[in-house]
Amino acid sequence: MKRVAVLMLSLTAACASLGGAGSSSGAPSSGAAIAQFLASANRKDLAAMAAVWGTERGPASKSMGRQELERRELIMMQCLAHEKSSLGASSPGEGGRVKVLVTLTAAPRSASPVFTTVLGPRSRWYVENLDIDELRNQGFCGATVTPP
């Protein structure tokens, strides 16, 4: 019951702050989009996450319903909680995307998911995807999942 109350409180606060997502969306570089996304997840700032999460068409808030957007962000937020992060090597992906290895540490756990970023409208970068399975497998999403 306590967990539901905390989730509802977070969701209520997020709903109040999400309205302006997209007015100043994206980031000037692939690395900046990831850094902003991670920082906003740690701050539990759904509006800031929504501003840099998207596709080549722009922020996810423009193509996804509000409830779905918030639900997905809350899941990612839980999995992305960390004490330290570092961006590693980047490599080209399909269609101009950039794949970046990111190391997240939340003692005693560490995980290295790959983030995929994409260039969107007005030459702004967005986090399009991340390897949430890597985070789950390393115990970042609540329950530890044993890989097959």
N, C-alpha and C positions, 0 to 999 in steps of 0.2 A: 504494500500500500504506500509506503514511504517513497519508493522508487517512482510510482505513478505520479505522486504529488510533485516530486521534483521535476519529472518530465513535463507535467502540465504547466508548472510555473515557468520553466524554460520556454515552452511553446508559447505561452501567453506573452511573455516578454518579447519573444522573437516576432510575434504577429504585430506587435505595436511598432517595431522598428523596421520592418521589411519594406514598407511602402516605397521608398526612394531607390531601391535597387535598380540599377541600370542607367540612372541619370549620369553617372560618372563611372561607367563600367570598364572592365578590362584593366590591363597593366601595360606599361611601356615595353616590357620584355617577358620572355618565357619564365626566366628565373624570378622576376618580380611578381608574376602572377602566382607562382607556387608559394613564394614567401608570404605574400598577402593572404593567400588561402589558408596556409598553416597558422599564421598569426590570428586570423579571424576565428578559426576553429578553436584555438586555445582560449580566446576571449569569449567564446560562445556568442559570437556576433553573426547572426544569420544574414543580416543585410550585407555585411562586408563580404561574407562568403559568396553570397549570390552575385555580388558585383564582379567577381573574377572567376566564376564557374560558368562555363558555357561551351559554345561551339563556334564554328566559323561564321555562323549567323548572328552571334552576339551572346549576351547573357542568357542563362537558362531561364531566368524569370520571364523572358519574352516568349518562350516556347513551351513553358510548362505551367500547369495550374499551381496556384499558391500552396494548396495543401500538399500536393505531391512534392513540390520543391522543398518545403519545410520538413516533410517527413524524411526525404533523402538527406538533407543537410544534417538533421539531428542524428541520423545513423552515422554519417561520415564524421561528425563532430565527436561522437563517442569513440570512434576508432582512431582519430587523429590526435587525441590528447597526448601531449609529450612535454618533456622538460627541455630537450635539446633537439635541434634539427640541423642537418647540413645537406646542401645540394652537391651532388657528385657529378659524374660524367653525363654529358648529354649526347644524344645521337639522333640522326634524322629519322622521322617516321613517315608513314604514307601521307601523301597530299600536303606536304609542307609542315606536317606536325613535328614537334620536338619531344623526344622521350628523355626524361631526366630521372636518374637514380637518386632517391632522397633517403637519407638515413635519419630515422626518428629514434630517440632514446627516451624511455620512461623507466628509470631504474627499477628492477634489474633487467628489464626487457629492452630489446633493440630490434628494429625491423628496417628493411631497405626496399620499400615499394617503388615501383616505377610510376611516375606521373607523366601523363601525356598532355601537352599544351598545344594550342592551335591559334593561329593568327585570325582575328575576326575583323569586323568593321572598324574603320578609322585607325587601322594599324594597331589595334589593341589586342593583347594576348589574354587567353582564357585557359584555365585548367579544364580540360575536357574529360579526363578519366584518371583514375588511380587504381593501383593493384590492391584492392581492399582485402583480397584473399591472403596476401602476404601479411597484412596487419592482423587479420584474424588468426592466422597460423602462429603468429608470434605472441598472441595473448593481448593484443591491443583493443579488442572489441568486446570486452567483458569476459566471455567464456572462451577458454583455450580450445582450439580445434586441432585435433591430431591429423596431420596430413595423411592421405591414403598410402 
